[in-house]
C-alpha cells in the first residue's frame, strides 16, 4: 500500500523533508499534532495546512509568534509551490505540484476562508461591534425552528397635559432675540 504525498516541507536550515501525507495537517509543539516542532517559540497548535483545489493554504491557529508566507505575516493564505513558510521563526520551503493535487485552471483565491471574511463587517472582525443577528430565513429549511421575536415600536408619546388646561406654548415662540 502506498500513501499519497501531496507535497513536502523542506527545512531551510537543513534536515529531512517532511512529507505532507494528509489533506489537512496540524502543525505545532504538542504531541497530538501531525507535524511536531519541538521549539519553545512554536505554539502547541500553531497552524493548519489545508489542501484545497490543488493548492496548500496555511491558517494561523491564534499562535503567539504567527506565520509568514514569503516574509509577509498572514493568518489565512495560499502557499504557492516553492514559497517560503515561516512557522514562528522556523523557515520551510513548501514543494508540491498543484496539477498532481487536482488543480484545474488558474490558482484559486489567496484566502481559503474568503466567504467567512466577507460575512462580517470589519468592525465585527475587530471586536468593536456586536455580530449582526441573523434572521430565521438565513438558516434555510433544514435548521430546527428558531423562536420568533416580534419587535414592536414604542408608541408615539402624547404631549403632557397641564392641570389648568392651558394650551401648551410653543418653545420657539418664547425665545427672544435682541
N, CA, C and O of each residue as an XYZ file, in Angstrom:
712
protein
N       0.840     -1.174      0.000
C       0.000      0.000      0.000
C       0.890      1.244      0.000
O       1.770      1.379      0.850
N       0.663      2.146     -0.950
C       1.443      3.370     -0.998
C       0.577      4.534     -0.543
O      -0.597      4.637     -0.899
N       1.174      5.394      0.239
C       0.480      6.585      0.708
C       0.728      7.721     -0.261
O       1.842      7.904     -0.751
N      -0.323      8.484     -0.534
C      -0.169      9.653     -1.390
C       0.624     10.715     -0.653
O       0.453     10.920      0.549
N       1.474     11.371     -1.377
C       2.202     12.503     -0.812
C       1.776     13.726     -1.625
O       1.957     13.780     -2.842
N       1.209     14.699     -0.927
C       0.674     15.897     -1.569
C       1.689     17.031     -1.638
O       1.368     18.127     -2.097
N       2.903     16.772     -1.186
C       3.952     17.767     -1.181
C       4.875     17.510     -0.005
O       4.761     16.499      0.687
N       5.783     18.439      0.206
C       6.685     18.301      1.343
C       7.174     19.656      1.822
O       7.308     20.608      1.053
N       7.436     19.708      3.124
C       8.046     20.872      3.757
C       9.536     20.585      3.859
O       9.946     19.567      4.415
N      10.331     21.478      3.325
C      11.782     21.290      3.370
C      12.359     22.339      4.302
O      12.265     23.532      4.013
N      12.970     21.918      5.441
C      13.544     22.882      6.384
C      14.647     23.699      5.727
O      15.534     23.142      5.081
N      14.593     25.021      5.890
C      15.578     25.911      5.268
C      16.972     25.709      5.845
O      17.964     25.879      5.136
N      17.061     25.355      7.104
C      18.366     25.189      7.739
C      18.938     23.800      7.561
O      19.942     23.463      8.187
N      18.325     22.994      6.729
C      18.780     21.619      6.534
C      17.937     20.667      7.363
O      17.235     21.079      8.286
N      18.013     19.430      7.032
C      17.232     18.405      7.717
C      16.371     17.648      6.720
O      16.296     17.998      5.542
N      15.728     16.612      7.213
C      14.913     15.761      6.357
C      13.630     16.471      5.938
O      13.004     17.159      6.745
N      13.238     16.302      4.671
C      11.956     16.853      4.226
C      10.809     16.195      4.996
O      10.889     15.024      5.366
N       9.751     16.956      5.230
C       8.577     16.443      5.941
C       7.497     16.199      4.899
O       6.983     17.148      4.307
N       7.142     14.924      4.667
C       6.118     14.634      3.659
C       4.733     15.062      4.145
O       4.395     14.893      5.317
N       3.941     15.615      3.232
C       2.574     16.021      3.544
C       1.653     14.915      3.014
O       1.314     14.891      1.831
N       1.258     14.007      3.900
C       0.523     12.802      3.516
C      -0.986     12.914      3.693
O      -1.729     12.019      3.291
N      -1.438     14.007      4.292
C      -2.865     14.213      4.517
C      -3.276     15.528      3.863
O      -2.433     16.378      3.576
N      -4.584     15.687      3.628
C      -5.093     16.907      3.007
C      -5.252     18.045      4.022
O      -5.428     19.203      3.643
N      -5.189     17.710      5.295
C      -5.232     18.711      6.356
C      -4.236     18.284      7.431
O      -4.291     17.164      7.939
N      -3.329     19.191      7.765
C      -2.226     18.862      8.668
C      -2.133     19.907      9.760
O      -2.078     21.104      9.481
N      -2.116     19.456     11.001
C      -1.955     20.336     12.156
C      -0.476     20.388     12.514
O       0.165     19.350     12.681
N       0.064     21.597     12.631
C       1.482     21.796     12.949
C       1.574     22.513     14.285
O       0.887     23.508     14.514
N       2.436     21.999     15.178
C       2.616     22.645     16.471
C       3.595     21.894     17.350
O       4.269     20.965     16.904
N       3.662     22.307     18.601
C       4.601     21.729     19.556
C       4.037     20.495     20.268
O       4.808     19.664     20.747
N       2.701     20.359     20.347
C       2.081     19.248     21.078
C       2.193     17.931     20.320
O       2.274     17.898     19.092
N       2.194     16.845     21.093
C       2.326     15.512     20.506
C       1.144     15.117     19.622
O       1.285     14.254     18.756
N      -0.021     15.737     19.828
C      -1.189     15.365     19.023
C      -1.184     16.012     17.633
O      -2.103     15.776     16.849
N      -0.185     16.808     17.319
C      -0.082     17.452     16.011
C       0.463     16.458     14.981
O       1.186     15.525     15.328
N       0.109     16.670     13.720
C       0.610     15.813     12.642
C       2.090     16.073     12.390
O       2.854     15.141     12.139
N       2.491     17.337     12.455
C       3.901     17.714     12.339
C       4.273     18.388     13.652
O       3.769     19.464     13.974
N       5.161     17.744     14.406
C       5.554     18.253     15.720
C       6.884     18.998     15.591
O       7.887     18.443     15.141
N       6.865     20.275     15.999
C       8.071     21.108     16.005
C       8.381     21.442     17.456
O       7.693     22.265     18.061
N       9.381     20.831     18.009
C       9.701     21.000     19.427
C      10.603     22.215     19.651
O      11.786     22.087     19.964
N      10.014     23.378     19.484
C      10.715     24.635     19.733
C       9.845     25.464     20.659
O       8.620     25.460     20.533
N      10.471     26.178     21.595
C       9.703     26.943     22.581
C       8.900     28.091     21.955
O       7.904     28.528     22.532
N       9.315     28.577     20.798
C       8.573     29.680     20.178
C       7.455     29.205     19.240
O       6.793     30.025     18.604
N       7.246     27.904     19.153
C       6.144     27.328     18.375
C       5.021     27.006     19.341
O       5.243     26.350     20.359
N       3.812     27.466     19.029
C       2.653     27.224     19.901
C       2.258     25.752     19.872
O       2.629     25.011     18.962
N       1.503     25.348     20.881
C       1.048     23.957     20.980
C       0.344     23.504     19.714
O       0.657     22.443     19.173
N      -0.594     24.291     19.242
C      -1.236     24.088     17.940
C      -1.038     25.390     17.174
O      -1.830     26.323     17.307
N       0.000     25.448     16.389
C       0.446     26.702     15.786
C      -0.339     27.068     14.525
O      -0.836     28.188     14.404
N      -0.448     26.130     13.591
C      -1.139     26.419     12.341
C      -1.658     25.134     11.714
O      -1.293     24.029     12.115
N      -2.520     25.310     10.719
C      -3.024     24.185      9.941
C      -2.633     24.408      8.495
O      -2.683     25.530      7.993
N      -2.247     23.348      7.838
C      -2.033     23.354      6.398
C      -3.220     22.609      5.795
O      -3.519     21.483      6.192
N      -3.891     23.237      4.840
C      -5.088     22.663      4.243
C      -4.916     22.641      2.729
O      -4.591     23.659      2.119
N      -5.137     21.466      2.123
C      -5.076     21.325      0.674
C      -6.476     21.544      0.115
O      -7.406     20.812      0.454
N      -6.624     22.555     -0.746
C      -7.920     22.879     -1.331
C      -7.730     23.241     -2.801
O      -6.921     24.109     -3.130
N      -8.466     22.586     -3.673
C      -8.383     22.836     -5.118
C      -6.955     22.705     -5.641
O      -6.549     23.442     -6.539
N      -6.197     21.770     -5.081
C      -4.845     21.505     -5.554
C      -3.761     22.371     -4.945
O      -2.578     22.142     -5.199
N      -4.135     23.361     -4.146
C      -3.170     24.288     -3.541
C      -3.188     24.185     -2.020
O      -4.220     23.910     -1.408
N      -2.032     24.410     -1.436
C      -1.920     24.422      0.027
C      -2.220     25.823      0.560
O      -1.822     26.833     -0.020
N      -2.927     25.845      1.672
C      -3.210     27.079      2.409
C      -2.705     26.889      3.826
O      -2.706     25.774      4.346
N      -2.276     27.973      4.451
C      -1.871     27.932      5.853
C      -2.827     28.818      6.640
O      -3.159     29.927      6.221
N      -3.264     28.307      7.790
C      -4.177     29.046      8.666
C      -3.570     29.112     10.056
O      -3.269     28.079     10.656
N      -3.392     30.305     10.563
C      -2.849     30.503     11.911
C      -3.902     30.084     12.930
O      -5.072     30.443     12.799
N      -3.497     29.338     13.927
C      -4.405     28.856     14.974
C      -4.285     29.749     16.217
O      -4.243     29.245     17.339
N      -4.233     31.054     16.021
C      -4.065     32.040     17.091
C      -2.772     31.790     17.864
O      -2.731     31.822     19.094
N      -1.725     31.540     17.089
C      -0.420     31.276     17.682
C       0.172     32.553     18.265
O      -0.234     33.660     17.910
N       1.127     32.387     19.156
C       1.778     33.525     19.785
C       2.720     34.239     18.812
O       2.752     35.469     18.767
N       3.487     33.469     18.034
C       4.515     34.064     17.185
C       4.182     34.081     15.698
O       5.023     34.474     14.890
N       2.990     33.669     15.321
C       2.490     33.851     13.971
C       3.135     33.008     12.891
O       4.001     32.168     13.135
N       2.659     33.281     11.665
C       3.167     32.608     10.469
C       3.379     33.658      9.386
O       2.727     34.702      9.368
N       4.310     33.352      8.481
C       4.591     34.246      7.353
C       4.702     33.418      6.089
O       5.195     32.290      6.106
N       4.234     33.998      4.990
C       4.418     33.409      3.671
C       5.259     34.394      2.873
O       4.861     35.538      2.653
N       6.426     33.931      2.445
C       7.381     34.786      1.721
C       7.659     36.089      2.463
O       7.745     37.153      1.849
N       7.799     36.003      3.784
C       8.167     37.147      4.608
C       7.020     38.051      5.028
O       7.246     39.039      5.726
N       5.786     37.737      4.617
C       4.628     38.563      4.954
C       3.776     37.833      5.991
O       3.368     36.691      5.783
N       3.514     38.513      7.117
C       2.707     37.904      8.174
C       1.273     37.725      7.687
O       0.676     38.658      7.150
N       0.717     36.521      7.875
C      -0.637     36.197      7.422
C      -1.365     35.397      8.496
O      -0.750     34.868      9.422
N      -2.675     35.322      8.355
C      -3.461     34.442      9.231
C      -4.152     33.355      8.426
O      -4.490     32.304      8.970
N      -4.367     33.592      7.131
C      -5.029     32.654      6.236
C      -4.555     33.010      4.837
O      -4.906     34.067      4.313
N      -3.750     32.128      4.222
C      -3.188     32.496      2.929
C      -2.787     31.265      2.127
O      -2.388     30.242      2.684
N      -2.901     31.386      0.799
C      -2.435     30.331     -0.094
C      -0.910     30.324     -0.096
O      -0.275     31.379     -0.092
N      -0.329     29.123     -0.104
C       1.129     28.983     -0.161
C       1.452     28.320     -1.501
O       1.230     27.123     -1.682
N       1.965     29.094     -2.411
C       2.267     28.595     -3.754
C       3.477     27.677     -3.723
O       4.271     27.736     -2.784
N       3.633     26.816     -4.749
C       4.800     25.924     -4.804
C       6.102     26.723     -4.767
O       6.260     27.713     -5.481
N       7.024     26.274     -3.925
C       8.320     26.929     -3.798
C       8.336     28.105     -2.841
O       9.396     28.682     -2.598
N       7.185     28.475     -2.288
C       7.124     29.611     -1.362
C       7.789     29.249     -0.038
O       7.886     28.079      0.333
N       8.242     30.283      0.660
C       8.835     30.095      1.983
C       7.757     30.289      3.032
O       7.040     31.289      3.022
N       7.648     29.333      3.929
C       6.684     29.377      5.025
C       7.462     29.488      6.328
O       8.303     28.641      6.630
N       7.179     30.536      7.102
C       7.817     30.708      8.409
C       6.796     30.353      9.481
O       5.725     30.954      9.561
N       7.140     29.376     10.296
C       6.312     28.991     11.437
C       7.092     29.457     12.654
O       8.136     28.897     12.989
N       6.572     30.495     13.317
C       7.347     31.269     14.285
C       8.552     31.801     13.505
O       8.362     32.561     12.555
N       9.766     31.436     13.866
C      10.937     31.904     13.106
C      11.597     30.761     12.321
O      12.711     30.912     11.818
N      10.908     29.626     12.221
C      11.466     28.452     11.549
C      10.993     28.423     10.101
O       9.794     28.393      9.823
N      11.972     28.433      9.172
C      11.670     28.570      7.749
C      11.621     27.216      7.050
O      12.446     26.334      7.286
N      10.611     27.087      6.173
C      10.441     25.892      5.361
C      10.102     26.327      3.942
O       9.474     27.364      3.728
N      10.523     25.527      2.985
C      10.098     25.725      1.602
C       9.045     24.655      1.332
O       9.264     23.473      1.601
N       7.889     25.084      0.793
C       6.808     24.150      0.516
C       6.889     23.750     -0.950
O       6.722     24.582     -1.842
N       7.151     22.449     -1.193
C       7.258     21.957     -2.561
C       6.097     21.017     -2.851
O       5.838     20.074     -2.103
N       5.397     21.295     -3.958
C       4.311     20.433     -4.414
C       3.947     20.805     -5.832
O       4.384     21.834     -6.347
N       3.141     19.958     -6.467
C       2.677     20.193     -7.819
C       1.160     20.315     -7.785
O       0.480     19.313     -7.569
N       0.602     21.515     -7.993
C      -0.845     21.697     -7.926
C      -1.626     20.776     -8.868
O      -2.686     20.270     -8.497
N      -1.114     20.557    -10.078
C      -1.821     19.695    -11.033
C      -1.924     18.267    -10.508
O      -2.965     17.628    -10.659
N      -0.859     17.762     -9.896
C      -0.893     16.412     -9.311
C      -1.853     16.344     -8.128
O      -2.367     15.273     -7.805
N      -2.097     17.486     -7.481
C      -3.018     17.534     -6.337
C      -4.456     17.852     -6.756
O      -5.327     18.032     -5.904
N      -4.706     17.920     -8.082
C      -6.073     18.105     -8.559
C      -6.430     19.516     -8.995
O      -7.602     19.792     -9.250
N      -5.455     20.422     -9.089
C      -5.755     21.803     -9.507
C      -6.112     21.829    -10.985
O      -5.496     21.144    -11.802
N      -7.120     22.635    -11.313
C      -7.531     22.832    -12.696
C      -7.706     24.334    -12.900
O      -8.347     25.002    -12.088
N      -7.142     24.861    -13.973
C      -7.300     26.276    -14.269
C      -6.369     27.150    -13.457
O      -5.380     26.680    -12.895
N      -6.707     28.453    -13.403
C      -5.840     29.388    -12.679
C      -5.899     29.138    -11.171
O      -6.841     28.518    -10.677
N      -4.890     29.622    -10.443
C      -4.881     29.427     -8.985
C      -6.133     30.040     -8.331
O      -6.629     31.074     -8.779
N      -6.630     29.399     -7.278
C      -7.776     29.960     -6.554
C      -7.362     31.192     -5.760
O      -6.201     31.598     -5.811
N      -8.293     31.788     -5.031
C      -8.030     32.993     -4.252
C      -6.928     32.813     -3.228
O      -6.583     31.696     -2.842
N      -6.383     33.944     -2.797
C      -5.286     33.923     -1.825
C      -5.726     33.467     -0.440
O      -4.903     33.005      0.350
N      -7.030     33.594     -0.136
C      -7.531     33.297      1.204
C      -8.494     32.123      1.123
O      -9.413     32.127      0.304
N      -8.289     31.121      1.965
C      -9.137     29.928      1.954
C     -10.544     30.244      2.412
O     -11.508     29.812      1.781
N     -10.682     30.995      3.505
C     -11.987     31.265      4.097
C     -12.502     32.645      3.709
O     -12.983     33.396      4.557
N     -12.400     32.977      2.420
C     -12.814     34.295      1.949
C     -14.293     34.552      2.224
O     -14.666     35.668      2.586
N     -15.145     33.529      2.057
C     -16.575     33.733      2.293
C     -16.839     34.068      3.752
O     -17.736     34.857      4.047
N     -16.069     33.481      4.679
C     -16.234     33.811      6.090
C     -15.768     35.233      6.373
O     -16.362     35.934      7.193
N     -14.708     35.658      5.696
C     -14.207     37.015      5.910
C     -15.229     38.045      5.457
O     -15.394     39.081      6.100
N     -15.911     37.770      4.363
C     -16.866     38.728      3.832
C     -18.197     38.694      4.571
O     -19.031     39.577      4.371
N     -18.415     37.687      5.425
C     -19.683     37.592      6.135
C     -19.728     38.511      7.353
O     -20.790     38.669      7.956
N     -18.610     39.118      7.729
C     -18.549     40.015      8.874
C     -18.050     41.380      8.428
O     -17.242     41.497      7.507
N     -18.550     42.410      9.102
C     -18.011     43.739      8.836
C     -16.627     43.830      9.484
O     -16.285     43.015     10.341
N     -15.851     44.801      9.081
C     -14.527     44.982      9.672
C     -14.634     45.302     11.162
O     -13.790     44.877     11.951
N     -15.669     46.050     11.548
C     -15.857     46.369     12.968
C     -16.149     45.105     13.775
O     -15.648     44.956     14.889
N     -16.968     44.179     13.215
C     -17.241     42.919     13.898
C     -15.966     42.098     14.012
O     -15.670     41.537     15.067
N     -15.217     42.031     12.921
C     -13.985     41.248     12.904
C     -12.982     41.770     13.930
O     -12.239     40.993     14.528
N     -12.964     43.099     14.133
C     -12.044     43.707     15.104
C     -12.581     43.642     16.527
O     -11.884     44.016     17.471
N     -13.822     43.169     16.692
C     -14.404     43.079     18.023
C     -14.953     44.396     18.530
O     -15.200     44.541     19.728
N     -15.149     45.363     17.641
C     -15.640     46.680     18.040
C     -17.153     46.804     17.880
O     -17.738     47.813     18.274
N     -17.781     45.795     17.308
C     -19.216     45.814     17.104
C     -19.744     44.399     17.327
O     -19.078     43.415     17.005
N     -20.946     44.315     17.881
C     -21.550     43.003     18.083
C     -21.912     42.388     16.747
O     -22.265     43.103     15.809
N     -21.828     41.053     16.646
C     -22.224     40.407     15.393
C     -23.689     40.683     15.087
O     -24.522     40.781     15.988
N     -23.985     40.806     13.798
C     -25.359     41.073     13.410
C     -26.208     39.837     13.669
O     -25.723     38.708     13.586
N     -27.476     40.061     13.983
C     -28.388     38.967     14.274
C     -28.920     38.433     12.955
O     -29.392     39.190     12.107
N     -28.836     37.119     12.795
C     -29.326     36.508     11.567
C     -30.799     36.216     11.698
O     -31.283     35.858     12.771
N     -31.512     36.371     10.594
C     -32.939     36.101     10.571
C     -33.171     34.610     10.382
O     -32.294     33.885      9.913
N     -34.354     34.169     10.749
C     -34.722     32.771     10.625
C     -34.567     32.299      9.176
O     -34.152     31.164      8.941
N     -34.896     33.159      8.197
C     -34.820     32.785      6.791
C     -33.385     32.482      6.359
O     -33.176     31.720      5.415
N     -32.389     33.073      7.039
C     -30.988     32.883      6.678
C     -30.506     31.460      6.923
O     -29.488     31.055      6.362
N     -31.215     30.690      7.747
C     -30.746     29.373      8.141
C     -31.242     28.266      7.227
O     -30.749     27.143      7.328
N     -32.189     28.527      6.344
C     -32.709     27.501      5.452
C     -33.732     26.633      6.130
O     -34.018     26.799      7.316
N     -34.289     25.700      5.372
C     -35.398     24.897      5.879
C     -34.941     23.714      6.712
O     -35.766     23.121      7.407
N     -33.656     23.336      6.678
C     -33.199     22.160      7.412
C     -32.872     22.459      8.865
O     -32.665     21.536      9.652
N     -32.824     23.703      9.224
C     -32.496     24.084     10.590
C     -33.742     24.014     11.456
O     -34.817     24.410     11.006
N     -33.629     23.517     12.700
C     -34.795     23.479     13.562
C     -35.383     24.875     13.744
O     -34.689     25.882     13.609
N     -36.680     24.911     14.056
C     -37.361     26.184     14.234
C     -36.692     27.026     15.303
O     -36.354     26.548     16.386
N     -36.515     28.270     14.971
C     -35.964     29.231     15.913
C     -37.122     30.023     16.504
O     -38.142     30.205     15.839
N     -36.987     30.488     17.719
C     -38.079     31.273     18.290
C     -38.295     32.552     17.488
O     -37.351     33.171     16.996
N     -39.550     32.920     17.376
C     -39.889     34.146     16.664
C     -39.900     35.288     17.652
O     -40.517     35.200     18.713
N     -39.218     36.357     17.302
C     -39.163     37.533     18.156
C     -39.893     38.646     17.430
O     -39.553     38.986     16.297
N     -40.877     39.202     18.072
C     -41.627     40.298     17.475
C     -41.115     41.599     18.061
O     -41.041     41.764     19.279
N     -40.766     42.507     17.186
C     -40.277     43.804     17.634
C     -41.402     44.811     17.436
O     -41.864     45.036     16.318
N     -41.833     45.410     18.534
C     -42.929     46.377     18.499
C     -42.343     47.748     18.769
O     -41.657     47.939     19.774
N     -42.604     48.723     17.876
C     -42.065     50.067     18.125
C     -42.750     50.703     19.325
O     -43.882     50.362     19.668
N     -42.045     51.631     19.953
C     -42.625     52.360     21.080
C     -43.811     53.177     20.587
O     -43.759     53.745     19.497
N     -44.871     53.242     21.372
C     -45.993     54.072     20.945
C     -45.569     55.541     20.906
O     -44.682     55.959     21.650
N     -46.211     56.313     20.035
C     -45.890     57.731     19.906
C     -46.285     58.446     21.191
O     -47.436     58.359     21.618
N     -45.347     59.150     21.808
C     -45.683     59.831     23.056
C     -46.667     60.977     22.790
O     -46.593     61.656     21.766
N     -47.565     61.167     23.716
C     -48.533     62.264     23.604
C     -48.027     63.444     24.413
O     -47.327     63.249     25.406
N     -48.369     64.686     24.006
C     -47.913     65.849     24.779
C     -48.504     65.806     26.182
O     -49.642     65.382     26.386
N     -47.704     66.256     27.140
C     -48.181     66.270     28.534
C     -49.336     67.256     28.678
O     -49.310     68.358     28.131
N     -50.320     66.843     29.407
C     -51.469     67.713     29.696
C     -51.174     68.493     30.974
O     -50.656     67.939     31.944
N     -51.508     69.782     30.967
C     -51.313     70.584     32.175
C     -52.573     70.523     33.006
O     -53.661     70.295     32.476
N     -52.437     70.723     34.293
C     -53.580     70.637     35.203
C     -54.601     71.740     34.966
O     -55.789     71.518     35.202
N     -54.189     72.925     34.509
C     -55.131     74.019     34.355
C     -55.655     74.136     32.919
O     -56.215     75.167     32.546
N     -55.474     73.084     32.113
C     -55.987     73.005     30.746
C     -55.569     74.175     29.854
O     -56.308     74.537     28.938
N     -54.426     74.761     30.096
C     -53.931     75.820     29.217
C     -53.208     75.167     28.049
O     -52.676     74.063     28.161
N     -53.203     75.866     26.940
C     -52.548     75.303     25.764
C     -51.040     75.291     25.971
O     -50.454     76.175     26.596
N     -50.458     74.266     25.427
C     -49.005     74.154     25.505
C     -48.396     75.241     24.632
O     -48.754     75.368     23.461
N     -47.493     76.016     25.181
C     -46.886     77.118     24.450
C     -45.739     76.581     23.598
O     -45.016     75.663     23.983
N     -45.611     77.177     22.456
C     -44.547     76.816     21.546
C     -43.217     77.293     22.125
O     -43.073     78.462     22.483
N     -42.253     76.389     22.214
C     -40.955     76.670     22.799
C     -40.258     77.819     22.066
O     -39.707     78.724     22.692
N     -40.290     77.769     20.734
C     -39.584     78.766     19.954
C     -40.231     80.156     20.056
O     -39.552     81.170     19.897
N     -41.537     80.199     20.319
C     -42.235     81.487     20.462
C     -41.797     82.209     21.723
O     -41.908     83.432     21.813
N     -41.296     81.451     22.709
C     -40.876     82.037     23.975
C     -39.481     82.649     23.889
O     -39.098     83.445     24.747
N     -38.725     82.284     22.863
C     -37.363     82.802     22.745
C     -37.397     84.243     22.272
O     -38.167     84.599     21.379
N     -36.563     85.061     22.873
C     -36.478     86.458     22.481
C     -35.037     86.767     22.069
O     -34.078     86.416     22.756
N     -34.929     87.421     20.951
C     -33.609     87.780     20.444
C     -33.492     89.299     20.391
O     -34.426     89.972     19.953
N     -32.374     89.843     20.823
C     -32.153     91.293     20.762
C     -31.584     91.720     19.461
O     -31.341     92.908     19.254
